[in-house]
Amino acid sequence: MKRINKVYNYVQEACERQFKEKGEVTGVSAIEVAQALKIQRSNASSDLNTLVREGKLTKIEGKPVLYKVKELSITSNVNPLRTKDAFSEIIGAELSLKNAVQQAKAAIIYPPHGLHTLLLGETGTGKSMFAEVMYNFAKEIGRIKKNAPFVTFNCADYASNPQLLMAHLFGVKKGAYTGADSDKVGLVEKADGGILFLDEVHRLPPEGQEMLFYLIDKGLYRRLGESDVEHKANVLIICATTEDIESALLKTFIRRIPMVIKLPSLAERTYEERFELIKNFFKAEAAIIKTDVMITSNALKALLLYDCPNNVGQLKSDIKLAIAKAYLGYMMKRDENVCVHTEDLPEYVRKGLLKYKEKREEIDKFITGEIIRFSVDDMIPIVQRNTQIFNFYEALEEKRKILEQKGLSEEDIKLIMSIDIDTYLKKYLLNLDKSNLEELYKVVDKKVVSLVQDFLNYASKKLQKEFSDKTLYGLSMHVASSIERILEGKDIVNHQLEHIKKVYPKEFEIAKVLKEEIQREFNIVVPEDEVGFITMFLCLEEGTEEKDERVGIIVAMHGEAAATSIAEVANRLLGENYVIGYNMPLDQKPEIALNNLVNIVKKVNKGKGVLLLVDMGSLVFFGDMIYERTGIPVKTVEMVSTPMVLEAARKALLNSSLDEVYDAVVNLSPYVGRIYRESVKFENPLKKNVIITACITGEGTAVKLKSILEKELNLKEKDIDIIPMEIESKKEFKRKLLNIKEEKNVLAVVSAINPEDESILYISTSDVFDKNKLSVLKNAIEAVSNVGLIDNMREVIRENVRIDAEKYISSFKQFYSTLIAKGVKLNEDITIGLILHIACVIERIIEGKELTHVKNTQQYIRDYPKEFETIRKTVKILEEGCDISISDEECVNIMKIIYSI
């Protein structure tokens, strides 16, 4: 017989012996196995762990580690009722839950049919799960049949309507009330022969509690509307509550529930148990995403130590959200694997690290390395060598590779990446734990951190600007990555370099200081492109600290009750009257709904912004329109569902930021967001003329605006593209727009934020649905053909007028575009006439000749003040471009030509 088989047989025999003698299985240690079989302890430990991986044994963490058989092989003299034990799979069954498990077993085993049970415990302690394990145990020992029902009922659902509650629990006789046109079966009848689980029993009104007395006492009940017929039911009742039973339940009710089981809170459970819970949750998520999931040692410490007020339920939720962020980091090439870092955890979880110093001895036994991996196939944590936390360059290279595969030109690739580059930097590089230098030192050489620290102190004095620990952390990681890249001979390319040098000259010069220090310290040559990246760190705005206020949550849907129903469900489940529902009747005009929602947003907003969850149609665009009117940040998520609203409210109640709440909801659904990202891919080279759709509520709205405009303006046959983008602030928007203008001819901007650029036609989001406003954009598109006409006039000017034709035509095109943006209509004849007239005016001004006089100049200015003001402002483009000064009299001449006065 092989050694491993001998080990298994010994463990099985030992477990059977323990069960016979004690009535329970405690397990055996590796030392005990080694001594009994006279083998090396290391060999015994290796075989035991192999049997765990094969699913034949289970492992009980502790000192020492114990092993027991997964399914006890029963001999003839062992009680047949104890062939399996559903409770053995509960984490903590032998530790903090040991007493609760023994009580639960006693309640099920107690003759003849078991004892009715009341489970006590805080929200999230696992009362529902524990009740279901009791049901499984009852089936295993033969107390109830294998196909016996397990029926659950939340008493909060009908707490305010005793009659409806009785109908739901006990059933209804035909004719009992108007609309009761047939007999209806109640939950008690459905649970006959099994278990009825009543959750939140404290929400059961006194009338509802009294309804159960007769069933508990006699095993009999009547349907609603019956007076002379009684039905029999053999039902074991398990109740659960979070409240003090003395004040929440009738004493007569409590007396009828003989078994009361208190489940401990997460804070009352051991660190071994919490580690096992974390391990299980990680394995479950690994199975969902079908890949191993890893966690840094500091992130694991935080999860083990943080205050988790909503217990196991919240721990599970927080882990799920952290892994979702880590998965996003993996998709963005931040990591080589799905790895949870401290920055993927919410702030309240990271605070757990503050307890590490005093709990070090208890916690360190779970920390098996800098990175711990939880495998899909194996529950045993594996020590993993630390990997690079974030590779900024690889993320950019991946983006470039995708664009190249789509066949875009170098010019278009440069433009798109220049728009995205700071978004990568801001969202994925600086989303770091700002206080954990210990973690930073594990990733970055202390020499690099010290170098960056000194540089930021120098830059702070020069720029009169404070830099946070976040900037230190992010720039240190970036510099370390840059040095490694240079040493490996890889290129560093910054598509924003020229723009950065032009817009941030002072910061660029200061960034050169760090370049020189890196070159001196590491004996390498740092390219100018890298100086551009360093400059971006100096220019990033991190924003002010948010007040301790919550994000408002509004659900808006078409129909008479859809939104308020979802809001009510969310509020009930969360125990807070927090979510606001707005029903938009199908015949209600969008303008009325918009006005109503503007007022609701004003009331709901407390300084952190509002998340608007909608179903479809015009509601999708209301977020940007509300921002236009109120200045209140609004993020919009469409295709709303109840789980999404619950998640939004949960995150909001935890004081998360608007972005965090928005990301949590979008990540919750496998469809929301993904649709938008896939639809924004550029499949063909970008055209010269573009329209920008920009939204603060999320890129999805910008994409929808793009679709609407393409259809309304019939752009397929025209030489015009629409670029959708998400914006966070006016300053960021202007910078991105400046980038695009350097490469493309921007015809118009459709956005809630006015770019304040007179050369670009601005259409607000709400104007997209105004046919008159949209006609201005149509005119601008029609005028695009005249741009080619203007270029063709260059030779005519060069041959017939004594001025610099290149400089003039360039200035005239800007002059022309600005007029179009202001809604001025210019046909082909007027455009040609205007080109020649202004060229001759410039020639006369340069040569000092007399200009054509206009009679009644001041009268024209008084009669047409708006038109004159437009021309007076716009000719400044010609004055600056051609270095001349144009008089009011000549402006009146130009006005007469343009407006045919």
BELBELJO-V356885 format. One record per residue. RES is the residue in three letters. PSI is psi in radians with two decimals (999 if undefined). Layout:
BEGIN
res={RES | RES}
psi={PSI | PSI}
END
This chain:
BEGIN
res={MET | LYS | ARG | ILE | ASN | LYS | VAL | TYR | ASN | TYR | VAL | GLN | GLU | ALA | CYS | GLU | ARG | GLN | PHE | LYS | GLU | LYS | GLY | GLU | VAL | THR | GLY | VAL | SER | ALA | ILE | GLU | VAL | ALA | GLN | ALA | LEU | LYS | ILE | GLN | ARG | SER | ASN | ALA | SER | SER | ASP | LEU | ASN | THR | LEU | VAL | ARG | GLU | GLY | LYS | LEU | THR | LYS | ILE | GLU | GLY | LYS | PRO | VAL | LEU | TYR | LYS | VAL | LYS | GLU | LEU | SER | ILE | THR | SER | ASN | VAL | ASN | PRO | LEU | ARG | THR | LYS | ASP | ALA | PHE | SER | GLU | ILE | ILE | GLY | ALA | GLU | LEU | SER | LEU | LYS | ASN | ALA | VAL | GLN | GLN | ALA | LYS | ALA | ALA | ILE | ILE | TYR | PRO | PRO | HIS | GLY | LEU | HIS | THR | LEU | LEU | LEU | GLY | GLU | THR | GLY | THR | GLY | LYS | SER | MET | PHE | ALA | GLU | VAL | MET | TYR | ASN | PHE | ALA | LYS | GLU | ILE | GLY | ARG | ILE | LYS | LYS | ASN | ALA | PRO | PHE | VAL | THR | PHE | ASN | CYS | ALA | ASP | TYR | ALA | SER | ASN | PRO | GLN | LEU | LEU | MET | ALA | HIS | LEU | PHE | GLY | VAL | LYS | LYS | GLY | ALA | TYR | THR | GLY | ALA | ASP | SER | ASP | LYS | VAL | GLY | LEU | VAL | GLU | LYS | ALA | ASP | GLY | GLY | ILE | LEU | PHE | LEU | ASP | GLU | VAL | HIS | ARG | LEU | PRO | PRO | GLU | GLY | GLN | GLU | MET | LEU | PHE | TYR | LEU | ILE | ASP | LYS | GLY | LEU | TYR | ARG | ARG | LEU | GLY | GLU | SER | ASP | VAL | GLU | HIS | LYS | ALA | ASN | VAL | LEU | ILE | ILE | CYS | ALA | THR | THR | GLU | ASP | ILE | GLU | SER | ALA | LEU | LEU | LYS | THR | PHE | ILE | ARG | ARG | ILE | PRO | MET | VAL | ILE | LYS | LEU | PRO | SER | LEU | ALA | GLU | ARG | THR | TYR | GLU | GLU | ARG | PHE | GLU | LEU | ILE | LYS | ASN | PHE | PHE | LYS | ALA | GLU | ALA | ALA | ILE | ILE | LYS | THR | ASP | VAL | MET | ILE | THR | SER | ASN | ALA | LEU | LYS | ALA | LEU | LEU | LEU | TYR | ASP | CYS | PRO | ASN | ASN | VAL | GLY | GLN | LEU | LYS | SER | ASP | ILE | LYS | LEU | ALA | ILE | ALA | LYS | ALA | TYR | LEU | GLY | TYR | MET | MET | LYS | ARG | ASP | GLU | ASN | VAL | CYS | VAL | HIS | THR | GLU | ASP | LEU | PRO | GLU | TYR | VAL | ARG | LYS | GLY | LEU | LEU | LYS | TYR | LYS | GLU | LYS | ARG | GLU | GLU | ILE | ASP | LYS | PHE | ILE | THR | GLY | GLU | ILE | ILE | ARG | PHE | SER | VAL | ASP | ASP | MET | ILE | PRO | ILE | VAL | GLN | ARG | ASN | THR | GLN | ILE | PHE | ASN | PHE | TYR | GLU | ALA | LEU | GLU | GLU | LYS | ARG | LYS | ILE | LEU | GLU | GLN | LYS | GLY | LEU | SER | GLU | GLU | ASP | ILE | LYS | LEU | ILE | MET | SER | ILE | ASP | ILE | ASP | THR | TYR | LEU | LYS | LYS | TYR | LEU | LEU | ASN | LEU | ASP | LYS | SER | ASN | LEU | GLU | GLU | LEU | TYR | LYS | VAL | VAL | ASP | LYS | LYS | VAL | VAL | SER | LEU | VAL | GLN | ASP | PHE | LEU | ASN | TYR | ALA | SER | LYS | LYS | LEU | GLN | LYS | GLU | PHE | SER | ASP | LYS | THR | LEU | TYR | GLY | LEU | SER | MET | HIS | VAL | ALA | SER | SER | ILE | GLU | ARG | ILE | LEU | GLU | GLY | LYS | ASP | ILE | VAL | ASN | HIS | GLN | LEU | GLU | HIS | ILE | LYS | LYS | VAL | TYR | PRO | LYS | GLU | PHE | GLU | ILE | ALA | LYS | VAL | LEU | LYS | GLU | GLU | ILE | GLN | ARG | GLU | PHE | ASN | ILE | VAL | VAL | PRO | GLU | ASP | GLU | VAL | GLY | PHE | ILE | THR | MET | PHE | LEU | CYS | LEU | GLU | GLU | GLY | THR | GLU | GLU | LYS | ASP | GLU | ARG | VAL | GLY | ILE | ILE | VAL | ALA | MET | HIS | GLY | GLU | ALA | ALA | ALA | THR | SER | ILE | ALA | GLU | VAL | ALA | ASN | ARG | LEU | LEU | GLY | GLU | ASN | TYR | VAL | ILE | GLY | TYR | ASN | MET | PRO | LEU | ASP | GLN | LYS | PRO | GLU | ILE | ALA | LEU | ASN | ASN | LEU | VAL | ASN | ILE | VAL | LYS | LYS | VAL | ASN | LYS | GLY | LYS | GLY | VAL | LEU | LEU | LEU | VAL | ASP | MET | GLY | SER | LEU | VAL | PHE | PHE | GLY | ASP | MET | ILE | TYR | GLU | ARG | THR | GLY | ILE | PRO | VAL | LYS | THR | VAL | GLU | MET | VAL | SER | THR | PRO | MET | VAL | LEU | GLU | ALA | ALA | ARG | LYS | ALA | LEU | LEU | ASN | SER | SER | LEU | ASP | GLU | VAL | TYR | ASP | ALA | VAL | VAL | ASN | LEU | SER | PRO | TYR | VAL | GLY | ARG | ILE | TYR | ARG | GLU | SER | VAL | LYS | PHE | GLU | ASN | PRO | LEU | LYS | LYS | ASN | VAL | ILE | ILE | THR | ALA | CYS | ILE | THR | GLY | GLU | GLY | THR | ALA | VAL | LYS | LEU | LYS | SER | ILE | LEU | GLU | LYS | GLU | LEU | ASN | LEU | LYS | GLU | LYS | ASP | ILE | ASP | ILE | ILE | PRO | MET | GLU | ILE | GLU | SER | LYS | LYS | GLU | PHE | LYS | ARG | LYS | LEU | LEU | ASN | ILE | LYS | GLU | GLU | LYS | ASN | VAL | LEU | ALA | VAL | VAL | SER | ALA | ILE | ASN | PRO | GLU | ASP | GLU | SER | ILE | LEU | TYR | ILE | SER | THR | SER | ASP | VAL | PHE | ASP | LYS | ASN | LYS | LEU | SER | VAL | LEU | LYS | ASN | ALA | ILE | GLU | ALA | VAL | SER | ASN | VAL | GLY | LEU | ILE | ASP | ASN | MET | ARG | GLU | VAL | ILE | ARG | GLU | ASN | VAL | ARG | ILE | ASP | ALA | GLU | LYS | TYR | ILE | SER | SER | PHE | LYS | GLN | PHE | TYR | SER | THR | LEU | ILE | ALA | LYS | GLY | VAL | LYS | LEU | ASN | GLU | ASP | ILE | THR | ILE | GLY | LEU | ILE | LEU | HIS | ILE | ALA | CYS | VAL | ILE | GLU | ARG | ILE | ILE | GLU | GLY | LYS | GLU | LEU | THR | HIS | VAL | LYS | ASN | THR | GLN | GLN | TYR | ILE | ARG | ASP | TYR | PRO | LYS | GLU | PHE | GLU | THR | ILE | ARG | LYS | THR | VAL | LYS | ILE | LEU | GLU | GLU | GLY | CYS | ASP | ILE | SER | ILE | SER | ASP | GLU | GLU | CYS | VAL | ASN | ILE | MET | LYS | ILE | ILE | TYR | SER | ILE}
psi={2.40 | 2.67 | -0.73 | -0.58 | -0.65 | -0.71 | -0.78 | -0.79 | -0.69 | -0.79 | -0.72 | -0.79 | -0.71 | -0.70 | -0.71 | -0.69 | -0.74 | -0.71 | -0.69 | -0.73 | -0.65 | -0.26 | 0.09 | 2.82 | 2.12 | -0.41 | 2.97 | 2.71 | 2.92 | -0.66 | -0.75 | -0.73 | -0.79 | -0.76 | -0.72 | -0.67 | -0.02 | 0.91 | 2.91 | 2.49 | -0.68 | -0.65 | -0.70 | -0.79 | -0.73 | -0.79 | -0.70 | -0.76 | -0.59 | -0.75 | -0.55 | -0.81 | -0.55 | -0.11 | 0.19 | -0.52 | 2.76 | 2.69 | 2.29 | 1.93 | 2.54 | -2.92 | 1.92 | 2.92 | 2.34 | 2.67 | 2.50 | 2.80 | 2.55 | -0.74 | 2.10 | 2.21 | 2.00 | 2.27 | 3.01 | -0.50 | 0.30 | 2.45 | 2.03 | -0.33 | -0.24 | 0.60 | -0.52 | 2.84 | 1.74 | -0.49 | -0.35 | -0.35 | -0.19 | 2.27 | 2.19 | 0.14 | -0.50 | 0.04 | -1.92 | -0.37 | 0.10 | -0.80 | -0.73 | -0.70 | -0.77 | -0.70 | -0.75 | -0.73 | -0.76 | -0.70 | -0.67 | -0.73 | -0.49 | 2.20 | 2.69 | -0.44 | 0.19 | 2.95 | 2.37 | 2.46 | 2.51 | 2.11 | 2.21 | 2.55 | 2.73 | 2.90 | 2.31 | 0.13 | -0.13 | 0.53 | -0.76 | -0.75 | -0.74 | -0.71 | -0.69 | -0.60 | -0.68 | -0.72 | -0.80 | -0.69 | -0.74 | -0.67 | -0.73 | -0.68 | 0.00 | 0.22 | -0.64 | 2.86 | 2.77 | -0.56 | 0.29 | 2.53 | 2.65 | 1.82 | 2.25 | 2.56 | 2.22 | 1.98 | -0.36 | -0.41 | -0.54 | 0.49 | -0.56 | 0.05 | 1.45 | -0.66 | -0.79 | -0.62 | -0.83 | -0.71 | -0.73 | -0.70 | -0.82 | -0.18 | 3.04 | 2.40 | 2.47 | 2.28 | 0.05 | -0.55 | 2.92 | 2.19 | -0.25 | 1.41 | 0.08 | 2.83 | 2.41 | 2.35 | 2.40 | 3.05 | -0.56 | -0.78 | -0.66 | -0.52 | 0.00 | 2.22 | -0.01 | -2.47 | 2.37 | 2.07 | 2.06 | 1.78 | 2.70 | 0.85 | -0.36 | -0.30 | -0.03 | 2.09 | 2.83 | -0.70 | -0.69 | -0.65 | -0.69 | -0.53 | -0.50 | -0.30 | -0.87 | -0.70 | -0.79 | -0.74 | -0.77 | -0.30 | 0.33 | 2.69 | 2.82 | 2.54 | 2.75 | 2.20 | -0.14 | 2.48 | -0.41 | 0.02 | 2.30 | 2.51 | 2.57 | 2.46 | 2.29 | 1.62 | 2.26 | 2.19 | 2.25 | 2.17 | 2.78 | 2.49 | 2.68 | -0.08 | 2.96 | 2.04 | -0.47 | -0.58 | -0.37 | -0.37 | 2.67 | 2.46 | -0.60 | -0.52 | -0.79 | -0.68 | -0.46 | -0.09 | 1.64 | -0.45 | 2.02 | 2.14 | 2.16 | 2.12 | 2.32 | 2.64 | 2.93 | -0.62 | -0.44 | -0.12 | 2.80 | 2.80 | -0.52 | -0.75 | -0.77 | -0.68 | -0.74 | -0.69 | -0.82 | -0.77 | -0.82 | -0.75 | -0.68 | -0.73 | -0.69 | -0.75 | -0.64 | -0.67 | -0.64 | -0.79 | -0.02 | 0.70 | 2.71 | 2.57 | 2.38 | 2.88 | 2.45 | 2.74 | -0.69 | -0.65 | -0.68 | -0.72 | -0.76 | -0.78 | -0.58 | -0.46 | -0.30 | 2.72 | 2.13 | 1.46 | -0.53 | 0.36 | -2.56 | -0.62 | -0.76 | -0.67 | -0.79 | -0.78 | -0.76 | -0.67 | -0.75 | -0.78 | -0.66 | -0.73 | -0.59 | -0.75 | -0.72 | -0.66 | -0.67 | -0.74 | -0.67 | -0.75 | -0.55 | 0.19 | 0.42 | -0.70 | 2.80 | -0.37 | 3.01 | 1.89 | 2.17 | 2.11 | 2.95 | -0.56 | -0.26 | -0.15 | 2.57 | 2.81 | -0.72 | -0.44 | -0.74 | -0.46 | -0.31 | -0.49 | -0.41 | -0.38 | -0.11 | -0.70 | -0.80 | -0.33 | 0.21 | -0.82 | -0.67 | -0.50 | -0.61 | -0.41 | -0.29 | -0.19 | 1.75 | 0.08 | 3.11 | -0.58 | 2.28 | 2.30 | 2.36 | 1.98 | 2.64 | -0.62 | -0.19 | 2.22 | -0.27 | 2.16 | 2.41 | 2.30 | 2.30 | 2.38 | 2.43 | 2.41 | 2.88 | 2.22 | -0.73 | 2.24 | 1.65 | -0.74 | -0.70 | -0.62 | -0.75 | -0.68 | -0.67 | -0.73 | -0.79 | -0.72 | -0.75 | -0.77 | -0.65 | -0.70 | -0.47 | -0.08 | 0.32 | 2.63 | 2.87 | -0.66 | -0.76 | -0.69 | -0.78 | -0.73 | -0.88 | -0.74 | -0.53 | -0.50 | -0.68 | -0.39 | -0.75 | -0.42 | -0.75 | -0.83 | -0.80 | -0.77 | -0.58 | -0.37 | -0.64 | 0.14 | 1.12 | 2.83 | 1.92 | -0.10 | -0.02 | 1.39 | -0.46 | -0.75 | -0.67 | -0.73 | -0.39 | -0.38 | -0.63 | 2.38 | 2.34 | -0.54 | -0.67 | -0.78 | -0.78 | -0.71 | -0.81 | -0.67 | -0.81 | -0.70 | -0.77 | -0.60 | -0.74 | -0.82 | -0.62 | -0.74 | -0.71 | -0.68 | -0.07 | 0.86 | 2.38 | 2.42 | 2.32 | 3.00 | -0.49 | -0.77 | -0.71 | -0.83 | -0.90 | -0.80 | -0.63 | -0.81 | -0.71 | -0.78 | -0.74 | -0.74 | -0.66 | -0.79 | -0.80 | -0.70 | -0.75 | -0.73 | -0.52 | -0.03 | 0.35 | 2.64 | 2.67 | 2.06 | 2.21 | 1.89 | -0.12 | 0.11 | -0.94 | -0.69 | -0.77 | -0.77 | -0.61 | -0.72 | -0.57 | 1.03 | -0.68 | -0.82 | -0.63 | -0.73 | -0.68 | -0.67 | -0.47 | -0.49 | -0.77 | -0.64 | -0.83 | -0.70 | -0.72 | -0.77 | -0.75 | -0.74 | -0.63 | 0.04 | 0.85 | 2.92 | 2.07 | 2.12 | 2.83 | -0.51 | -0.66 | -0.59 | -0.63 | -0.74 | -0.74 | -0.69 | -0.69 | -0.63 | -0.65 | -0.41 | -0.21 | 2.33 | 2.11 | -0.20 | 2.83 | 2.80 | 2.34 | 2.58 | 2.81 | 1.17 | 2.94 | 2.66 | 2.35 | 2.51 | 2.11 | 2.32 | 2.17 | 2.16 | 2.71 | 2.57 | 3.08 | -0.42 | 0.05 | -0.87 | -0.82 | -0.52 | -0.81 | -0.74 | -0.70 | -0.73 | -0.82 | -0.78 | -0.69 | -0.80 | -0.60 | -0.23 | 0.37 | 2.42 | 1.30 | -0.74 | 2.36 | 2.27 | 2.45 | 2.07 | 2.23 | 1.78 | 2.58 | -0.43 | 0.09 | 2.35 | 2.46 | -0.60 | -0.68 | -0.78 | -0.70 | -0.80 | -0.73 | -0.75 | -0.57 | -0.80 | -0.69 | -0.76 | -0.73 | -0.69 | -0.68 | -0.61 | 2.26 | 0.32 | -0.23 | 0.01 | -3.10 | 2.40 | 2.16 | 2.00 | 2.11 | 2.95 | -0.90 | -3.03 | -2.56 | -0.42 | -0.49 | -0.57 | -0.08 | -0.51 | -0.86 | -0.63 | -0.68 | -0.69 | -0.72 | -0.73 | -0.55 | -0.40 | 0.11 | 2.22 | 2.21 | 2.17 | 2.44 | 2.35 | 2.25 | -3.10 | 0.85 | 2.54 | 2.88 | -0.80 | -0.62 | -0.73 | -0.72 | -0.79 | -0.70 | -0.82 | -0.69 | -0.82 | -0.69 | -0.70 | -0.33 | 0.25 | 0.53 | 2.77 | 2.93 | -0.75 | -0.70 | -0.72 | -0.79 | -0.86 | -0.71 | -0.73 | -0.77 | -0.70 | -0.37 | -0.60 | 2.35 | -0.08 | -0.78 | 2.34 | -0.84 | -0.67 | -0.79 | -0.81 | -0.70 | -0.55 | -0.21 | -0.10 | 2.37 | 1.98 | -0.39 | 2.82 | 2.46 | 2.48 | 2.90 | -0.72 | 2.30 | 2.71 | 2.40 | 2.23 | 2.08 | 2.31 | 2.52 | -0.25 | -0.01 | 2.62 | -0.42 | -0.70 | -0.69 | -0.66 | -0.70 | -0.70 | -0.70 | -0.81 | -0.74 | -0.81 | -0.71 | -0.66 | -0.80 | -0.65 | -0.05 | 1.06 | -0.15 | -0.67 | -0.06 | 2.77 | 0.99 | 2.37 | 2.75 | 2.20 | 1.97 | 2.53 | 2.72 | 2.44 | 2.61 | -0.47 | 2.85 | -0.71 | -0.78 | -0.70 | -0.80 | -0.68 | -0.76 | -0.70 | -0.69 | -0.70 | -0.82 | -0.70 | -0.51 | -0.42 | -0.48 | 2.83 | 1.80 | 1.95 | -0.68 | 2.78 | 2.20 | 1.95 | 2.86 | -0.29 | 2.18 | 2.13 | -0.21 | 0.80 | 1.95 | -0.32 | -0.07 | 2.32 | 2.22 | 2.21 | 2.13 | 2.81 | -0.72 | -0.46 | -0.30 | -0.49 | 0.17 | 1.97 | -0.62 | -0.77 | -0.67 | -0.48 | -0.51 | -0.72 | -0.66 | -0.70 | -0.69 | -0.68 | -0.72 | -0.56 | -0.21 | -0.62 | -0.47 | -0.32 | -0.70 | -0.65 | -0.72 | -0.76 | -0.67 | -0.37 | -0.11 | -0.82 | -0.66 | -0.77 | -0.75 | -0.66 | -0.43 | -0.28 | 2.39 | 1.17 | 2.96 | 1.77 | -0.70 | -0.87 | -0.70 | -0.86 | -0.69 | -0.77 | -0.69 | -0.66 | -0.71 | -0.72 | -0.80 | -0.83 | -0.66 | -0.71 | -0.76 | -0.73 | -0.46 | 0.13 | 0.18 | 2.31 | 2.23 | 1.98 | 3.14 | -0.75 | -0.78 | -0.70 | -0.82 | -0.80 | -0.71 | -0.72 | -0.84 | -0.75 | -0.88 | -0.62 | -0.75 | -0.65 | -0.80 | -0.72 | -0.81 | -0.71 | -0.79 | -0.69 | -0.02 | 0.36 | 2.83 | 2.43 | 2.88 | 2.27 | 2.58 | 2.16 | 2.56 | 0.73 | -0.88 | -0.56 | -0.73 | -0.70 | -0.69 | -0.64 | -0.53 | 1.09 | -0.71 | -0.81 | -0.73 | -0.72 | -0.71 | -0.82 | -0.74 | -0.74 | -0.71 | -0.55 | -0.22 | -0.50 | -0.76 | -0.69 | -0.78 | -0.71 | -0.56 | 0.08 | 0.94 | 3.09 | 2.20 | 2.26 | 2.86 | -0.65 | -0.75 | -0.53 | -0.65 | -0.70 | -0.82 | -0.69 | -0.73 | -0.65 | -0.82 | -0.77 | 0.10 | 0.82 | 999}
END
